[in-house]
């Protein structure tokens, strides 16, 4: 009996503890609800307490938000936005947000107009019900519209979901960058909070929506260029250029000079008031100057001669230029918002590095990037942390196996000629006839000694990353004169390493250009840590709009435009 009573007392005690624990959890949950947060109620629990809408409208809005599907939409399922839609309407007690007494709010009208013309932002109007708004709006334009509760609720939810999709795409892009070989973390965006806090009651709804877009000046310039090329595309491509049987040199005859002049005027390379050469059919004077300007904008050798590459670029349809700008805007939207005031950006298809301070370009130089066939430079972002003067080059295993071992077998003095040395795991230099075999077997490492002939030049800029990619100088300066510069094994060679070092070390006291050059001429390897790490973006843009507004186009050397275009062309947003 005593044992039975003891077990009973234990059971009661456990029950008391469990009840107390449950009460504690409930109290904790209540206190953890943020101030002003609205608990999500069941749709049937809604009361007829609103002065703005009937109970039927509110319950239908609640039901649609709960279901995450609305057949009125071009893309009916909105499960990705279901939680945001529920929270958005719960904060408004499930009242319609975009109408007052069956009249559209000014903010609703602005949103609809923006979504109908989403192509002006490089987006697809169809993804936001663009063509469907006209018949919907027609109901509200009737003199005495008898709009049912169901119709009013469905309209409101349609606009909310379309706006959430539009704002999200505008802010972070339509494609996850990781899907198209850009190693950058996809941004998150609380679109419902943005819509509720900044747009619903905005005095200037259009300006409010623009706050969702990237804040970079380069993005705004690309957006302006898109509007220009959309207008050009509406004009059409004009009369086709007669084909060339051989490269056209200045001073030679060409029957297509009128068509060429028209195309160059349309693109802005030839002033609209420019006159043709005095001798009709002769390629000379202002036409040659315009072609040179065109070549400069398209990353071509600026010669004034019209060869196959220049001719091909001259005949690219304007619709394709529009598409290139749309892809560029998509990539701008992937960039993080917290980069900071200092930044180094390398645009791979342009073969160019730019350094920025407070969003202003302070330094620009040519670069050499990875070969397009099998040594592509990865597209990623990381921080530069230190600079190495007179670096060793630790030769990658792939280069040892595929290039150096075969060369060493042909020429036993190959290592000495190229100032290389084989070392064991202890760092001891190994020589002798067995070096080639040991390198092939992976028993030795290979490094090139510091000096002017080192493949890395006299400076190496380190941004630790998973690809082991870094920036460096090179003894092969002649390669920077080429218009297309994809010659490396993946790392990035810079045209003026001393100037770059001066910029990245500008916050390190005492490291002026004079001291930098002295360290480059010194006798030993030296590492200098940056006082503050500098973000480096290795980007891929086939369009770049300069601070002067000039639009530059470049070849899709890695085929990444094609991959992104395929991803964007998926039917569902």
Secondary structure, DSSP 8 states (H G I E B T S, - for coil): -HHHHHHHHHHHHHHHHHHHHHHHHHHHHHHHS-TT------GGG--S--SSS-HHHHHHHHHHHHHTB-TTSSS-B-GGGHHHHHHHHHHTTT--SSEETTEE-HHHHHHHHHHHTGGGGTS-GGGGTGGGHHHHHHHHHSTT----HHHHHHHHHHHHHHHHHHHHHHHH-SS-GGGGTEE-------HHHHIIIIITT-SSHHHHHHTTS---HHHHHHHHHHHHHHHHHHH---S-----SS-B-TT-B-TTHHHHHHHHHHHTSS-TT----SSTTB--THHHHHHHHHHHHTT----S-B-HHHHHHHT--HHHHHHHHHHHHHHHHHS-S---SEEEEEEGGGTEEEEEETTEEEEEEEEEEE-TTT----EEEEEEEEEEES--EE--HHHIIIIIHHHHHH-TTHHHHTTEEEE-TTS-EE-STTHHHHHHTT-SEEEE-SSTTSTTTTEEEE---TT---EE--S-GGGGGSSS-EEESSSEEES-HHHHHHHHTTTSTT--HHHHHHHHTSSS-EEEEEEEEEEEEEE--SEEE-TT--EEE---TTSHHHHHHHHHT-S--
